[in-house]
């Protein structure tokens, strides 16, 4: 069973047992998380597409880790002006393991 979920302004295609890194969400390691914005479900080659989301569907995951990604260097340079700016940024993330995909047809 596959599902497309939306979280943090991005969309992820997931199935049971997947581990994904998403934008940081509140919670501690070991907590369960529910994603109710399910955009697409695929089960036994039957595809259901939401308009824009599928009602009565949710994906349950478990928080494995809260962390920061590798540093990204932002370097801006203006020629002939002796102007240069260097910044670094580490984006926070939450690593999730997908436990189950639930759908109740009503």
N, C-alpha and C positions, 0 to 999 in steps of 0.2 A: 504494500500500500504506500503510495506516494502522496505528499501534500505540499502545496506551496503556501508558505506563511509570510506575513508581513510584520516586521518589527524594526524599530529604529530607522524608519524611512526606507528600508531596503526589503527585498523579497528573497526568500530562500526556498529551494526545493529540497525537501527532507524525506527520509524514510526512517522506520524504526531502527534504532541502534546507531544512527549517525551522530557524529560529534561536530558541532559548528561553533565558530566564533562570531558573536554578534556584538552590536553596540552595547555598552554597559547598561545593565538593568539592576534595580535594587534587589538585594537578597544576599544570603550567605551561602558558602559552599555546602552542598548537601540539600538545600531547599528545592522544592518542586516549583515549577513555573508553568502557567497555562497560557497558551497563545490562542486567542479566540478569533483573530483575523486570519481565517483560512480562505485562500483565494481559489484553490483548485484541489480536487481530490481524485485519485486514480486507484481503483480497486478492481482486480480481475478484469483488466482492460476496459472497464467502464469509467469514463471520465465525466466528472461533474465540475462545471465552472461556475463560480460565484458571480453575483451581480450586485455589488462588487465582492461581497463576502458570502460564504456559505453559512447559513444558519444551522444550528444544532451540530456544529463540528468544532472540535478543538484538538490541539496538539499539546501533549504533556511532556515536559522535559525536566531534567535535573541539572542544577548548577554544579559544574565540576571545578571551575576556577574563575577567580576575578583577577585580572592582570592588566599589564600594559604591553603594547606591541613594540617592535623595534623602533629606534629613533629615526625620524625622517628629517633631513636637513633642508631648510628653505634658504636659498642664497639668491639675493637680488643684487644686480650690479648695473650701474649706469656708466657707460663709457665716457671718457673725457671730462667727467664731473668729480672724480675721486670719491665716488659714493658707492658704498657696499654695505649690505645688511645680511647678517647671518643669524638664523634662528633654528632652534631644534624643537621637535614636537613628538610626544609619545601618546598615541591614542589609547584610551582605556577600552577593555573588552570584557565580555563574559563568555566563558566556554560552556556550552550546553550539550548534554547528551539527550537525544530524543528517546523517550521511554515508550510512548504509545500515541496512536492517532485514533481519536474517537469520532464516530459519526452515528447519529441516530436519525433515521428517516422518519419524519412525522408528517 
